[in-house]
Amino acid sequence: MSAVLLDTHAWIWGLMDSARLGSAAKAAISRADTVQVSPISVYEVVRKARLGKWPEIVPHIDALVAEGQTLTAPFTRAIAARAGVLDWRHRDPFDRLIASTAIELGCVLVSKDVEFDGLDGTPGWLDRIWL
Protein backbone atom coordinates (compact mmCIF):
# COMPACT_ATOMS: atom_id res chain seq x y z
CA MET A 1 0.00 0.00 0.00
CA SER A 2 1.64 3.22 -1.07
CA ALA A 3 -0.73 5.91 0.23
CA VAL A 4 -3.60 6.28 2.66
CA LEU A 5 -5.90 9.18 3.35
CA LEU A 6 -7.11 9.61 6.92
CA ASP A 7 -10.70 10.54 7.65
CA THR A 8 -10.95 13.37 10.18
CA HIS A 9 -11.49 11.15 13.22
CA ALA A 10 -8.74 8.74 12.14
CA TRP A 11 -6.31 11.65 11.91
CA ILE A 12 -7.20 13.02 15.34
CA TRP A 13 -7.33 9.62 17.02
CA GLY A 14 -4.02 8.63 15.44
CA LEU A 15 -2.42 11.69 16.97
CA MET A 16 -4.18 11.81 20.34
CA ASP A 17 -5.70 8.43 21.19
CA SER A 18 -4.34 5.65 19.01
CA ALA A 19 -6.19 3.05 21.10
CA ARG A 20 -9.37 4.17 19.31
CA LEU A 21 -7.98 3.18 15.89
CA GLY A 22 -8.93 -0.23 14.54
CA SER A 23 -6.12 -2.76 14.18
CA ALA A 24 -6.39 -2.81 10.37
CA ALA A 25 -6.34 0.99 10.39
CA LYS A 26 -3.15 1.03 12.46
CA ALA A 27 -1.56 -1.57 10.18
CA ALA A 28 -2.50 0.36 7.03
CA ILE A 29 -1.05 3.57 8.44
CA SER A 30 2.20 1.90 9.49
CA ARG A 31 2.61 0.17 6.08
CA ALA A 32 1.82 3.24 3.99
CA ASP A 33 4.58 5.11 2.22
CA THR A 34 2.46 8.26 2.43
CA VAL A 35 -0.14 9.23 5.04
CA GLN A 36 -2.28 12.21 4.13
CA VAL A 37 -5.11 14.28 5.57
CA SER A 38 -7.45 16.45 3.56
CA PRO A 39 -7.43 20.18 4.28
CA ILE A 40 -11.20 19.85 4.76
CA SER A 41 -10.46 17.77 7.87
CA VAL A 42 -8.57 20.68 9.38
CA TYR A 43 -11.51 22.94 8.60
CA GLU A 44 -13.94 20.40 10.09
CA VAL A 45 -12.01 20.15 13.37
CA VAL A 46 -11.61 23.92 13.77
CA ARG A 47 -15.24 24.55 12.84
CA LYS A 48 -16.57 21.99 15.33
CA ALA A 49 -14.35 23.45 18.04
CA ARG A 50 -15.54 26.99 17.27
CA LEU A 51 -19.19 25.89 17.38
CA GLY A 52 -18.66 24.23 20.78
CA LYS A 53 -19.22 20.71 19.38
CA TRP A 54 -15.71 19.52 20.27
CA PRO A 55 -14.55 21.56 23.30
CA GLU A 56 -11.80 19.13 24.31
CA ILE A 57 -9.97 19.77 21.04
CA VAL A 58 -9.78 23.56 21.49
CA PRO A 59 -6.45 23.57 23.42
CA HIS A 60 -4.90 21.47 20.64
CA ILE A 61 -5.98 23.46 17.57
CA ASP A 62 -2.68 25.27 17.00
CA ALA A 63 -0.73 22.01 17.32
CA LEU A 64 -3.08 20.24 14.91
CA VAL A 65 -2.74 22.98 12.32
CA ALA A 66 1.06 22.79 12.60
CA GLU A 67 1.14 18.96 12.85
CA GLY A 68 3.72 17.48 10.53
CA GLN A 69 3.36 13.71 10.88
CA THR A 70 0.89 13.55 8.00
CA LEU A 71 1.05 15.29 4.66
CA THR A 72 -1.69 17.70 3.73
CA ALA A 73 -3.43 16.40 0.65
CA PRO A 74 -4.00 18.93 -2.10
CA PHE A 75 -7.37 20.56 -2.60
CA THR A 76 -7.77 20.83 -6.34
CA ARG A 77 -10.45 21.76 -8.83
CA ALA A 78 -10.73 18.10 -9.81
CA ILE A 79 -11.38 17.09 -6.18
CA ALA A 80 -13.99 19.82 -5.77
CA ALA A 81 -15.70 18.91 -9.04
CA ARG A 82 -15.74 15.21 -8.25
CA ALA A 83 -17.29 15.92 -4.83
CA GLY A 84 -20.07 17.82 -6.59
CA VAL A 85 -20.90 15.13 -9.13
CA LEU A 86 -20.12 12.01 -7.12
CA ASP A 87 -22.96 9.50 -7.55
CA TRP A 88 -23.39 8.80 -3.83
CA ARG A 89 -26.45 9.25 -1.65
CA HIS A 90 -24.42 10.55 1.27
CA ARG A 91 -24.74 14.34 1.25
CA ASP A 92 -22.25 15.37 3.98
CA PRO A 93 -19.97 17.87 2.22
CA PHE A 94 -16.95 17.01 4.37
CA ASP A 95 -17.26 13.30 3.58
CA ARG A 96 -17.87 14.00 -0.11
CA LEU A 97 -14.64 16.03 -0.28
CA ILE A 98 -12.71 13.39 1.67
CA ALA A 99 -14.00 10.62 -0.61
CA SER A 100 -13.21 12.66 -3.71
CA THR A 101 -9.70 13.31 -2.42
CA ALA A 102 -9.14 9.58 -1.90
CA ILE A 103 -10.39 8.84 -5.41
CA GLU A 104 -8.41 11.60 -7.13
CA LEU A 105 -5.19 10.70 -5.28
CA GLY A 106 -5.65 6.93 -5.60
CA CYS A 107 -5.58 6.44 -1.82
CA VAL A 108 -7.26 3.93 0.43
CA LEU A 109 -9.34 5.73 3.05
CA VAL A 110 -8.81 4.99 6.74
CA SER A 111 -12.20 5.55 8.38
CA LYS A 112 -14.63 3.87 10.75
CA ASP A 113 -17.53 5.54 8.89
CA VAL A 114 -19.47 2.82 7.06
CA GLU A 115 -21.16 5.48 4.87
CA PHE A 116 -18.06 5.28 2.68
CA ASP A 117 -18.90 1.67 1.84
CA GLY A 118 -21.65 3.12 -0.34
CA LEU A 119 -18.87 4.03 -2.77
CA ASP A 120 -17.98 0.41 -3.50
CA GLY A 121 -18.03 -0.01 -7.27
CA THR A 122 -17.41 3.69 -7.91
CA PRO A 123 -14.65 4.11 -10.50
CA GLY A 124 -11.41 5.05 -8.76
CA TRP A 125 -12.63 4.17 -5.26
CA LEU A 126 -10.08 1.79 -3.74
CA ASP A 127 -11.42 0.88 -0.30
CA ARG A 128 -12.13 1.87 3.27
CA ILE A 129 -10.04 0.26 6.02
CA TRP A 130 -10.84 0.18 9.71
CA LEU A 131 -11.27 -3.03 11.74
N, CA, C and O atoms as a DFTB+ gen file, in Angstrom:
524 C
 N C O
     1  1       0.870      -1.174       0.000
     2  2       0.000       0.000       0.000
     3  2       0.910       1.228       0.000
     4  3       1.749       1.386       0.887
     5  1       0.741       2.081      -0.985
     6  2       1.638       3.223      -1.074
     7  2       1.123       4.471      -0.376
     8  3       1.916       5.242       0.165
     9  1      -0.200       4.688      -0.375
    10  2      -0.726       5.915       0.226
    11  2      -2.078       5.665       0.873
    12  3      -2.900       4.908       0.356
    13  1      -2.295       6.311       2.008
    14  2      -3.604       6.280       2.656
    15  2      -4.022       7.719       2.947
    16  3      -3.193       8.604       3.158
    17  1      -5.318       7.913       2.951
    18  2      -5.897       9.183       3.352
    19  2      -6.659       8.926       4.639
    20  3      -7.431       7.971       4.730
    21  1      -6.442       9.776       5.636
    22  2      -7.112       9.608       6.918
    23  2      -8.390      10.434       6.956
    24  3      -8.383      11.621       6.629
    25  1      -9.485       9.800       7.357
    26  2     -10.699      10.543       7.645
    27  2     -10.399      11.413       8.870
    28  3      -9.424      11.172       9.581
    29  1     -11.224      12.407       9.109
    30  2     -10.953      13.370      10.178
    31  2     -10.733      12.695      11.521
    32  3      -9.751      12.982      12.206
    33  1     -11.638      11.801      11.905
    34  2     -11.494      11.151      13.216
    35  2     -10.256      10.256      13.262
    36  3      -9.603      10.165      14.301
    37  1      -9.927       9.601      12.160
    38  2      -8.740       8.740      12.137
    39  2      -7.478       9.572      12.331
    40  3      -6.546       9.145      13.011
    41  1      -7.451      10.745      11.741
    42  2      -6.309      11.648      11.908
    43  2      -6.168      12.074      13.368
    44  3      -5.083      11.983      13.943
    45  1      -7.253      12.532      13.958
    46  2      -7.203      13.016      15.343
    47  2      -6.888      11.866      16.300
    48  3      -6.032      11.997      17.175
    49  1      -7.577      10.750      16.130
    50  2      -7.330       9.615      17.017
    51  2      -5.910       9.086      16.866
    52  3      -5.290       8.686      17.852
    53  1      -5.393       9.079      15.656
    54  2      -4.023       8.633      15.436
    55  2      -3.011       9.503      16.167
    56  3      -1.969       9.022      16.610
    57  1      -3.324      10.772      16.285
    58  2      -2.421      11.694      16.974
    59  2      -2.618      11.710      18.479
    60  3      -1.653      11.854      19.230
    61  1      -3.873      11.561      18.932
    62  2      -4.176      11.811      20.337
    63  2      -4.626      10.584      21.130
    64  3      -4.493      10.564      22.354
    65  1      -5.144       9.583      20.470
    66  2      -5.695       8.430      21.191
    67  2      -5.671       7.212      20.281
    68  3      -6.717       6.726      19.849
    69  1      -4.476       6.727      19.994
    70  2      -4.337       5.650      19.011
    71  2      -5.070       4.373      19.413
    72  3      -5.304       3.514      18.564
    73  1      -5.436       4.228      20.675
    74  2      -6.193       3.048      21.100
    75  2      -7.572       2.998      20.438
    76  3      -8.185       1.933      20.370
    77  1      -8.054       4.120      19.961
    78  2      -9.365       4.172      19.313
    79  2      -9.314       3.735      17.849
    80  3     -10.357       3.490      17.243
    81  1      -8.119       3.635      17.279
    82  2      -7.981       3.185      15.893
    83  2      -8.147       1.677      15.812
    84  3      -7.672       0.950      16.685
    85  1      -8.814       1.204      14.775
    86  2      -8.928      -0.228      14.544
    87  2      -7.575      -0.823      14.206
    88  3      -6.676      -0.114      13.754
    89  1      -7.423      -2.129      14.424
    90  2      -6.121      -2.763      14.176
    91  2      -5.743      -2.714      12.700
    92  3      -4.573      -2.509      12.376
    93  1      -6.696      -2.897      11.806
    94  2      -6.391      -2.807      10.373
    95  2      -6.024      -1.375       9.999
    96  3      -5.168      -1.154       9.142
    97  1      -6.666      -0.410      10.637
    98  2      -6.337       0.993      10.388
    99  2      -4.897       1.276      10.807
   100  3      -4.137       1.889      10.057
   101  1      -4.527       0.833      11.990
   102  2      -3.149       1.027      12.459
   103  2      -2.154       0.370      11.516
   104  3      -1.122       0.957      11.188
   105  1      -2.460      -0.849      11.078
   106  2      -1.557      -1.566      10.183
   107  2      -1.427      -0.843       8.840
   108  3      -0.327      -0.737       8.295
   109  1      -2.536      -0.351       8.311
   110  2      -2.497       0.359       7.029
   111  2      -1.659       1.624       7.133
   112  3      -0.881       1.942       6.233
   113  1      -1.822       2.338       8.228
   114  2      -1.053       3.565       8.438
   115  2       0.435       3.261       8.549
   116  3       1.263       3.960       7.965
   117  1       0.770       2.219       9.297
   118  2       2.201       1.900       9.485
   119  2       2.849       1.364       8.206
   120  3       4.049       1.548       8.002
   121  1       2.069       0.703       7.339
   122  2       2.609       0.166       6.081
   123  2       2.671       1.200       4.968
   124  3       3.412       1.016       4.003
   125  1       1.920       2.265       5.079
   126  2       1.817       3.239       3.988
   127  2       3.125       4.008       3.795
   128  3       3.807       4.366       4.755
   129  1       3.446       4.247       2.542
   130  2       4.580       5.113       2.225
   131  2       4.220       6.571       2.484
   132  3       5.067       7.376       2.869
   133  1       2.948       6.896       2.265
   134  2       2.465       8.263       2.432
   135  2       1.167       8.243       3.210
   136  3       0.250       7.491       2.881
   137  1       1.084       9.072       4.247
   138  2      -0.137       9.231       5.041
   139  2      -0.564      10.686       4.890
   140  3       0.191      11.608       5.196
   141  1      -1.797      10.869       4.412
   142  2      -2.280      12.213       4.125
   143  2      -3.584      12.505       4.848
   144  3      -4.324      11.599       5.232
   145  1      -3.843      13.794       5.022
   146  2      -5.107      14.275       5.574
   147  2      -5.589      15.393       4.652
   148  3      -4.803      16.213       4.177
   149  1      -6.883      15.404       4.416
   150  2      -7.454      16.448       3.565
   151  2      -7.498      17.776       4.312
   152  3      -7.732      17.787       5.521
   153  1      -7.281      18.888       3.627
   154  2      -7.431      20.184       4.285
   155  2      -8.843      20.394       4.827
   156  3      -9.032      21.173       5.761
   157  1      -9.838      19.711       4.256
   158  2     -11.204      19.853       4.761
   159  2     -11.310      19.267       6.167
   160  3     -12.170      19.686       6.942
   161  1     -10.459      18.313       6.505
   162  2     -10.459      17.765       7.868
   163  2      -9.995      18.807       8.875
   164  3     -10.521      18.878       9.986
   165  1      -9.026      19.603       8.495
   166  2      -8.565      20.682       9.376
   167  2      -9.710      21.668       9.587
   168  3      -9.985      22.082      10.713
   169  1     -10.365      22.034       8.511
   170  2     -11.512      22.940       8.602
   171  2     -12.604      22.345       9.497
   172  3     -13.171      23.039      10.342
   173  1     -12.891      21.063       9.303
   174  2     -13.941      20.402      10.087
   175  2     -13.635      20.436      11.583
   176  3     -14.523      20.720      12.387
   177  1     -12.407      20.154      11.959
   178  2     -12.013      20.155      13.366
   179  2     -12.132      21.558      13.958
   180  3     -12.716      21.741      15.026
   181  1     -11.579      22.537      13.264
   182  2     -11.611      23.916      13.770
   183  2     -13.041      24.425      13.843
   184  3     -13.410      25.103      14.802
   185  1     -13.835      24.111      12.859
   186  2     -15.239      24.550      12.840
   187  2     -16.028      23.940      14.001
   188  3     -16.770      24.644      14.686
   189  1     -15.868      22.637      14.221
   190  2     -16.571      21.987      15.334
   191  2     -16.130      22.564      16.672
   192  3     -16.946      22.747      17.576
   193  1     -14.852      22.848      16.795
   194  2     -14.355      23.448      18.037
   195  2     -14.967      24.836      18.233
   196  3     -15.409      25.170      19.332
   197  1     -14.993      25.627      17.191
   198  2     -15.541      26.985      17.270
   199  2     -17.024      26.980      17.619
   200  3     -17.501      27.865      18.329
   201  1     -17.755      25.978      17.117
   202  2     -19.192      25.887      17.384
   203  2     -19.506      25.235      18.730
   204  3     -20.673      25.087      19.092
   205  1     -18.463      24.844      19.474
   206  2     -18.658      24.229      20.780
   207  2     -19.016      22.758      20.720
   208  3     -19.421      22.183      21.730
   209  1     -18.872      22.124      19.539
   210  2     -19.219      20.715      19.385
   211  2     -18.065      19.779      19.749
   212  3     -18.252      18.566      19.846
   213  1     -16.890      20.336      19.949
   214  2     -15.714      19.523      20.273
   215  2     -14.813      20.331      21.196
   216  3     -13.685      20.656      20.826
   217  1     -15.304      20.667      22.411
   218  2     -14.550      21.560      23.299
   219  2     -13.192      21.012      23.733
   220  3     -12.261      21.784      23.962
   221  1     -13.071      19.696      23.849
   222  2     -11.804      19.127      24.315
   223  2     -10.671      19.291      23.301
   224  3      -9.502      19.122      23.649
   225  1     -11.004      19.616      22.052
   226  2      -9.969      19.774      21.035
   227  2      -9.418      21.203      20.992
   228  3      -8.342      21.441      20.443
   229  1     -10.154      22.142      21.568
   230  2      -9.780      23.560      21.491
   231  2      -8.337      23.823      21.907
   232  3      -7.640      24.543      21.192
   233  1      -7.844      23.275      23.037
   234  2      -6.452      23.570      23.421
   235  2      -5.414      23.005      22.449
   236  3      -4.239      23.365      22.522
   237  1      -5.836      22.131      21.548
   238  2      -4.899      21.466      20.640
   239  2      -4.941      22.008      19.206
   240  3      -4.197      21.532      18.349
   241  1      -5.788      22.982      18.941
   242  2      -5.984      23.463      17.570
   243  2      -4.680      23.923      16.928
   244  3      -4.370      23.506      15.812
   245  1      -3.919      24.763      17.597
   246  2      -2.678      25.266      17.002
   247  2      -1.720      24.124      16.675
   248  3      -1.078      24.133      15.624
   249  1      -1.622      23.152      17.560
   250  2      -0.734      22.008      17.320
   251  2      -1.231      21.166      16.145
   252  3      -0.427      20.661      15.361
   253  1      -2.536      21.014      16.021
   254  2      -3.085      20.242      14.910
   255  2      -2.830      20.935      13.576
   256  3      -2.502      20.283      12.585
   257  1      -2.977      22.229      13.554
   258  2      -2.738      22.977      12.322
   259  2      -1.270      22.866      11.907
   260  3      -0.962      22.779      10.718
   261  1      -0.376      22.869      12.883
   262  2       1.058      22.795      12.600
   263  2       1.565      21.357      12.472
   264  3       2.705      21.145      12.056
   265  1       0.748      20.376      12.818
   266  2       1.137      18.965      12.854
   267  2       1.829      18.559      11.559
   268  3       1.367      18.883      10.465
   269  1       2.938      17.848      11.700
   270  2       3.720      17.483      10.532
   271  2       3.908      15.998      10.320
   272  3       4.708      15.607       9.471
   273  1       3.208      15.155      11.053
   274  2       3.357      13.712      10.876
   275  2       2.659      13.220       9.613
   276  3       3.072      12.226       9.017
   277  1       1.611      13.914       9.212
   278  2       0.894      13.552       7.998
   279  2       1.045      14.666       6.977
   280  3       1.192      15.835       7.332
   281  1       1.009      14.299       5.730
   282  2       1.054      15.286       4.664
   283  2      -0.333      15.872       4.467
   284  3      -1.332      15.185       4.680
   285  1      -0.405      17.101       4.073
   286  2      -1.685      17.700       3.731
   287  2      -1.950      17.412       2.268
   288  3      -1.184      17.809       1.390
   289  1      -3.042      16.718       2.022
   290  2      -3.428      16.403       0.651
   291  2      -3.774      17.703      -0.077
   292  3      -4.184      18.676       0.556
   293  1      -3.615      17.723      -1.372
   294  2      -3.996      18.927      -2.101
   295  2      -5.516      19.078      -2.145
   296  3      -6.255      18.104      -2.003
   297  1      -5.958      20.296      -2.340
   298  2      -7.368      20.559      -2.600
   299  2      -7.411      21.189      -3.984
   300  3      -7.058      22.354      -4.165
   301  1      -7.844      20.405      -4.946
   302  2      -7.772      20.826      -6.342
   303  2      -9.159      21.027      -6.940
   304  3     -10.168      20.651      -6.344
   305  1      -9.191      21.610      -8.099
   306  2     -10.454      21.765      -8.830
   307  2     -11.063      20.400      -9.140
   308  3     -12.279      20.224      -9.063
   309  1     -10.218      19.445      -9.489
   310  2     -10.726      18.104      -9.812
   311  2     -11.383      17.463      -8.596
   312  3     -12.421      16.814      -8.727
   313  1     -10.793      17.634      -7.414
   314  2     -11.376      17.092      -6.182
   315  2     -12.707      17.766      -5.908
   316  3     -13.690      17.095      -5.597
   317  1     -12.748      19.085      -6.020
   318  2     -13.989      19.822      -5.768
   319  2     -15.077      19.414      -6.762
   320  3     -16.229      19.213      -6.376
   321  1     -14.716      19.292      -8.029
   322  2     -15.701      18.914      -9.043
   323  2     -16.214      17.500      -8.807
   324  3     -17.415      17.250      -8.908
   325  1     -15.319      16.582      -8.496
   326  2     -15.740      15.206      -8.251
   327  2     -16.695      15.148      -7.063
   328  3     -17.686      14.419      -7.102
   329  1     -16.406      15.908      -6.011
   330  2     -17.291      15.922      -4.835
   331  2     -18.696      16.368      -5.230
   332  3     -19.688      15.871      -4.696
   333  1     -18.770      17.304      -6.162
   334  2     -20.068      17.816      -6.588
   335  2     -20.865      16.862      -7.448
   336  3     -22.095      16.883      -7.420
   337  1     -20.188      16.027      -8.209
   338  2     -20.899      15.132      -9.133
   339  2     -20.890      13.675      -8.691
   340  3     -21.474      12.822      -9.360
   341  1     -20.250      13.386      -7.597
   342  2     -20.125      12.013      -7.122
   343  2     -21.499      11.368      -6.976
   344  3     -22.374      11.909      -6.299
   345  1     -21.685      10.234      -7.598
   346  2     -22.957       9.503      -7.547
   347  2     -22.995       8.705      -6.241
   348  3     -22.657       7.522      -6.206
   349  1     -23.412       9.378      -5.181
   350  2     -23.391       8.799      -3.831
   351  2     -24.486       9.478      -3.039
   352  3     -24.557      10.707      -3.008
   353  1     -25.326       8.714      -2.409
   354  2     -26.455       9.254      -1.655
   355  2     -26.040      10.103      -0.465
   356  3     -26.774      11.007      -0.066
   357  1     -24.901       9.833       0.093
   358  2     -24.421      10.549       1.275
   359  2     -24.170      12.012       0.908
   360  3     -23.418      12.296      -0.024
   361  1     -24.791      12.933       1.629
   362  2     -24.740      14.339       1.253
   363  2     -23.773      15.179       2.088
   364  3     -23.583      16.357       1.786
   365  1     -23.162      14.613       3.121
   366  2     -22.253      15.372       3.981
   367  2     -21.115      15.959       3.135
   368  3     -20.355      15.209       2.523
   369  1     -20.994      17.281       3.095
   370  2     -19.972      17.873       2.222
   371  2     -18.542      17.535       2.635
   372  3     -17.666      17.413       1.779
   373  1     -18.297      17.383       3.928
   374  2     -16.952      17.006       4.368
   375  2     -16.603      15.612       3.853
   376  3     -15.525      15.403       3.295
   377  1     -17.508      14.670       4.039
   378  2     -17.255      13.300       3.585
   379  2     -17.146      13.226       2.064
   380  3     -16.334      12.463       1.542
   381  1     -17.945      13.999       1.356
   382  2     -17.868      14.002      -0.107
   383  2     -16.491      14.492      -0.572
   384  3     -15.917      13.941      -1.512
   385  1     -15.968      15.526       0.088
   386  2     -14.642      16.026      -0.276
   387  2     -13.540      15.049       0.112
   388  3     -12.561      14.894      -0.618
   389  1     -13.695      14.391       1.250
   390  2     -12.707      13.392       1.668
   391  2     -12.722      12.208       0.700
   392  3     -11.662      11.741       0.283
   393  1     -13.895      11.725       0.343
   394  2     -14.001      10.615      -0.610
   395  2     -13.411      11.007      -1.960
   396  3     -12.676      10.229      -2.569
   397  1     -13.726      12.193      -2.420
   398  2     -13.212      12.660      -3.709
   399  2     -11.697      12.798      -3.690
   400  3     -11.031      12.526      -4.689
   401  1     -11.157      13.218      -2.560
   402  2      -9.704      13.314      -2.416
   403  2      -9.080      11.928      -2.527
   404  3      -8.081      11.746      -3.224
   405  1      -9.671      10.945      -1.835
   406  2      -9.140       9.575      -1.902
   407  2      -9.178       9.047      -3.333
   408  3      -8.227       8.414      -3.791
   409  1     -10.267       9.306      -4.030
   410  2     -10.390       8.838      -5.414
   411  2      -9.363       9.526      -6.312
   412  3      -8.630       8.862      -7.045
   413  1      -9.313      10.844      -6.254
   414  2      -8.410      11.596      -7.133
   415  2      -6.940      11.265      -6.879
   416  3      -6.133      11.258      -7.808
   417  1      -6.593      10.990      -5.616
   418  2      -5.190      10.704      -5.283
   419  2      -4.864       9.214      -5.330
   420  3      -3.707       8.827      -5.166
   421  1      -5.876       8.377      -5.553
   422  2      -5.649       6.934      -5.595
   423  2      -5.254       6.364      -4.253
   424  3      -4.392       5.489      -4.171
   425  1      -5.891       6.864      -3.185
   426  2      -5.585       6.437      -1.821
   427  2      -6.688       5.561      -1.253
   428  3      -7.862       5.733      -1.581
   429  1      -6.308       4.637      -0.413
   430  2      -7.259       3.933       0.433
   431  2      -7.630       4.892       1.558
   432  3      -6.784       5.646       2.038
   433  1      -8.885       4.863       1.976
   434  2      -9.338       5.731       3.053
   435  2      -9.342       4.966       4.365
   436  3      -9.866       3.854       4.438
   437  1      -8.765       5.549       5.393
   438  2      -8.810       4.991       6.738
   439  2      -9.938       5.707       7.474
   440  3      -9.837       6.893       7.787
   441  1     -11.020       4.964       7.748
   442  2     -12.200       5.555       8.377
   443  2     -13.057       4.479       9.005
   444  3     -13.170       3.374       8.475
   445  1     -13.671       4.806      10.152
   446  2     -14.628       3.871      10.748
   447  2     -16.029       4.098      10.194
   448  3     -16.937       3.321      10.490
   449  1     -16.222       5.133       9.407
   450  2     -17.529       5.536       8.894
   451  2     -17.988       4.617       7.758
   452  3     -17.452       4.665       6.651
   453  1     -18.979       3.788       8.047
   454  2     -19.474       2.824       7.060
   455  2     -20.201       3.484       5.893
   456  3     -20.460       2.826       4.886
   457  1     -20.535       4.765       6.003
   458  2     -21.156       5.478       4.874
   459  2     -20.281       5.382       3.630
   460  3     -20.792       5.345       2.511
   461  1     -18.971       5.343       3.821
   462  2     -18.064       5.278       2.680
   463  2     -18.192       3.965       1.908
   464  3     -17.818       3.898       0.737
   465  1     -18.714       2.929       2.547
   466  2     -18.903       1.666       1.840
   467  2     -19.917       1.795       0.711
   468  3     -19.965       0.951      -0.184
   469  1     -20.722       2.844       0.749
   470  2     -21.653       3.121      -0.343
   471  2     -20.948       3.493      -1.641
   472  3     -21.584       3.587      -2.691
   473  1     -19.659       3.702      -1.574
   474  2     -18.870       4.034      -2.768
   475  2     -18.305       2.804      -3.464
   476  3     -17.710       2.916      -4.536
   477  1     -18.486       1.624      -2.861
   478  2     -17.984       0.406      -3.496
   479  2     -18.523       0.322      -4.921
   480  3     -19.720       0.500      -5.149
   481  1     -17.651       0.054      -5.862
   482  2     -18.031      -0.014      -7.270
   483  2     -17.885       1.312      -8.003
   484  3     -17.997       1.352      -9.228
   485  1     -17.638       2.395      -7.277
   486  2     -17.413       3.694      -7.906
   487  2     -16.037       3.689      -8.570
   488  3     -15.046       3.329      -7.933
   489  1     -15.966       4.084      -9.836
   490  2     -14.654       4.113     -10.497
   491  2     -13.644       4.956      -9.715
   492  3     -13.917       6.098      -9.345
   493  1     -12.481       4.366      -9.475
   494  2     -11.413       5.049      -8.763
   495  2     -11.423       4.846      -7.261
   496  3     -10.415       5.091      -6.599
   497  1     -12.552       4.399      -6.709
   498  2     -12.634       4.166      -5.259
   499  2     -11.884       2.890      -4.938
   500  3     -12.208       1.832      -5.479
   501  1     -10.881       2.967      -4.060
   502  2     -10.082       1.788      -3.745
   503  2     -10.673       0.990      -2.599
   504  3     -10.947      -0.201      -2.752
   505  1     -10.876       1.628      -1.446
   506  2     -11.423       0.883      -0.296
   507  2     -11.424       1.774       0.930
   508  3     -10.813       2.842       0.966
   509  1     -12.139       1.284       1.936
   510  2     -12.129       1.875       3.265
   511  2     -11.577       0.809       4.203
   512  3     -11.986      -0.350       4.138
   513  1     -10.657       1.193       5.065
   514  2     -10.043       0.260       6.016
   515  2     -10.337       0.746       7.416
   516  3     -10.254       1.942       7.695
   517  1     -10.684      -0.188       8.310
   518  2     -10.842       0.175       9.714
   519  2     -10.531      -0.974      10.657
   520  3      -9.522      -0.923      11.360
   521  1     -11.358      -2.006      10.696
   522  2     -11.269      -3.028      11.738
   523  2      -9.943      -3.727      11.822
   524  3      -9.760      -4.605      12.665
